[in-house]
């Protein structure tokens, strides 16, 4: 088994603790109070509760680190160069509808780069994680991106809305974090999407690159991410050609 840094150990223990409440809430989905943040952006009690547990646990371990989270926004603390980036439920709409496809996503940014990332799917008990220069792992097993190079044989993940119908196979799963984790594990051959937030992709982007994948340049200092294209190295150019002016 690979060595795990203290930071990653904190992230794993935190996600496991938060997931217990999340699994309970998922089992009682019809009882949850739901308020709307927008037409396709919901926040539930489960989101807020899960985020609270994650922040409490991370603060216990590293009280001076700053925090950027989906519900609470940016909290600058004494150490402004180290920031936890948290999405308590990536795939909230799936969660709300009783679809068991969502994840907790936690990343650690030091200076301007992501150095550790974790995506935990509590319902399937699947954990994907990576540290910079230390490889990507799924349930303690090293993972690599796929080696497919024929776009007709590929399956891509995506999300959001786009006008064009693409001439290759793609799926919209409703969770950017899990889509990226699946690229890292070779389940998907790539992922593309526009108009995301940094907490959607911070952990997944590192996991993909540590699994040998290619990613467009991303500025992790910005909350808004205009677009992301993540693939194995063999299919990257072909996907971009097919996407055109993406």
N, C-alpha and C positions, 0 to 999 in steps of 0.2 A: 504493500500500500504506500502511496506517495506521502511525503511529509506535508502537513498542513500548518500554515502560519497561525499565530495567535489571532490575527484579524479574521481569517477565514473560520477559525474555530468559533469565534464569537458570532459570526454571521449564521453558521449552521445551527448553533444552539438557540439563537434568537428566532430563526425561522421555524424551528421545530416547536418551540413554545407557543408562538403566535398561531401556528397551524391548528393547535388543539381547539381553540375557541372558534376558528374559522370552520373546521369540520362540523362542530356542533351547530353553528349557525346555518351551515349549508343543509343540515338535516332538518332544520325548522324554517326553511326559506319562506314559507307562506306567512309566518308570524312577524317577519322583519318589517320595520318601518322604513319606508323609502321616500327620499325627497329628490326632486329633479334638479340637476345642475345644468341641464340643457337637453335638447332633443334626443341625443344619443349618448349622453354622459350622465350616468346615475351615481349617486353616492348612497350607500346604505350604512346602517348602524354597524354592520360587520366591517366595512372599510375603516370606519373611524376607530372601532375597537381594536382591530388588528394593527392599525398604524400606531395606536397608543402603546400596545404591548411591545411592538418592535422598537419604538423610540425609547421606552423605559429601559428595555434590556440593553440596548446599545449605549445609553447614557450611563448605566451602571458600570459597564466595562470601560468606556472611554468618555468620561464626562465633559472633556474639553473639545471634542470634535464637533464640527458644524453638521447640520442636518438639512437636507432638501427632500421634502416628501410631497406626495401628490395632494394630500388634503390640507396640510398645514403650511406648505410653501417652504421658504428658506429661513432657517434659524442659524444666524451666525454666532458662534461661540468663541471661546478664547483661541482655539486653534482654527484659524480660517483657511489653512492650507490642506486640511484633511476634512473631507465631507462625506458623510453617508448619504447615498441617494436611494430613496425607498419608494416602491410602489406596493402598497399592502395587498391589493387584489388587482392583478393585471388580468383583465377578462371579466370585469364587473357585470357586464350585461349577461354573459354566460351564467355567472353565479346567480344573478337575479332570477333567471328562468329555469334554474335547476339543471343546467348543463354542466357536467363535471369536467370543465376544461378552463382552468384559471390557475394563477400562480402568485406566490410571493416573490418579489424581486428586490434584491439588496445589492448595491455596489458601493465600493469605496474609491473615492477620487482623492488622489494626493497630488497637490499642485494642479496641473491641467490634465492629468491622465488617469484612466481607470486602472487600478492595480489589482482589484479583486472583485469578483462578481458571482452571485448565487441566484439561481432560480429554482424554487421548490414548488412542485405540484403536490399539494397535500392529499388530494383524493386518490391519485394513482401512486402516492408515496415515491415520487421520482424527484431526485435532486441533481441538478446540473451545476457545476461550479468550475471556476478557473482563477488562477493567479497569474499575473504577468510573468512571462518566461518560465512557467512551470506546467504548461499543458492544461487541457480541459478534461473534465471527468463527469461521468454519469454514474451515480450510485457506487462510487469508489473505483469504477473501471475507466481507464483512459479511453477517450473517444476522438474520432477524426471525422472530418467532413467527407462526403461521398466523393467518388472518383469518376462520376459519370461525365461524359463529354458530348453526348448527343442530346440536344435539347428536346427531341421528341420523346426521349425516355425519362425525362426529368419531371419532378413534381416540385412546385414552388409554393411557398406560403406568401400571403399578402393580406391587406386589409384596407379599410377606407373605401372611398369612392373614386372611380375613374371612368372616363367616357369610352375608352377604347376596349374592344375585346381582343385579348392577346391570343396569338396562335400557338400557345403551349399550355400545358396543364398546370392549373394553380388552384389553391384552396384558400378560403377565408375562414380562419378558425376562431377569430375573436380575441386572440391573445398574442400581442407582438413578442412578449418575453418568451412564451413557449415556442412560437414560430422560430425564433433565433436559436433557442436551445435545440430544437429539432434539426436545424441546419448543422449545428455543431456535432450532433450525434449521427448525422448521415440519414436521418429519416426524410428530411426535405433536402433538395439539392440547392436551394437558395431561397431568399426572402427579399421582397421589395415593398416599400410603402412610402407614402408622403405624409407630411404634417403630423409628426409624432412629438411627444415630449421626452425629455432626456431620461426621466424615470422609467419610461416604457422600454428603453433599449440599452441603458448603460451597462447592466450586467450581461445581457445577451451578446452585445457587441464584442466584449472581451472574450466571452466563452467561444464565440465563433472564430475569432482570430487565433486564440490559443489551440483550437482544434484544427488549425491549418487553413482556415478560410480567408477569403478576401473581403474587404469592406471599404466603402468609399470614405473619404475624410469626414470626420465628425468633430464638431467643436463642442466639447462637453462643458464649456463655460456657459453655453446658452441653454435655456430651458426648452426653446422650440427647436426641433430638428426638422429641417425642410424635407429631407428625403434620406432613405437608407437603401442600399443594395448590398446584400451579403450572400456570397456564394462560395462554392469550391473554386479552386484556381482554374480548373479545366473548362468551366462553363461560363465564367465571368464575362468575357468579351461577347459571347453569343447572346447571353441574356440582355446585356446592354444594347446590343444591336437590335434585338427584338423589341425592347422597350422604347427605342427611339428617343424622342425628346421627353424624357421622364422627369 
